[in-house]
Amino acid sequence: MWKDPIVEEIHTIREKIALECNYDLKQIIARLKKKEKEHMDRVVHQTGQRIGKKGA
């Protein structure tokens, strides 16, 4: 079966993050929320509008 290299990369990164958080869902979510705050200029609301200001 053919494997998509991009999907494989995502699986590898997901596993790395889970391992760093000891497979604890609460830690994974906390890490995600922290990253969202650090990169608000990259967060997109469900309406398609950016939440943060560019360069913030």
C-alpha positions in Angstrom: 0.0 0.0 0.0 1.2 3.5 -0.9 2.1 5.8 2.0 1.7 9.5 1.8 4.9 11.1 3.1 3.0 14.2 4.5 0.6 12.0 6.4 3.6 9.9 7.7 5.3 13.2 8.9 2.1 14.2 10.7 1.9 10.8 12.4 5.6 11.1 13.5 5.1 14.6 14.9 1.9 13.6 16.7 3.7 10.6 18.3 6.6 12.9 19.4 4.2 15.4 21.0 2.3 12.6 22.8 5.5 11.1 24.1 6.7 14.5 25.4 3.3 14.9 27.2 3.5 11.3 28.6 0.4 10.5 26.5 -1.6 12.7 28.9 -4.5 14.3 27.0 -4.7 17.2 29.5 -1.0 18.0 28.9 -1.5 17.7 25.1 -4.4 20.2 25.3 -2.5 22.6 27.5 0.4 22.5 25.0 -1.9 23.2 22.1 -3.5 26.1 23.9 -0.1 27.6 24.8 1.0 27.3 21.1 -2.3 29.0 20.0 -1.5 31.9 22.3 2.0 32.1 21.0 0.9 32.2 17.4 -2.4 34.1 17.4 -1.6 35.5 14.0 -2.0 31.9 12.6 -5.3 31.0 14.3 -8.4 31.2 12.1 -11.9 31.4 13.5 -14.6 29.1 12.2 -15.9 32.0 10.1 -12.6 32.1 8.3 -11.5 35.3 9.9 -8.1 35.6 11.6 -8.4 36.0 15.4 -5.0 37.6 16.1 -3.3 40.5 14.5 -0.6 39.9 11.9 2.8 40.4 13.6 1.4 40.2 17.1 
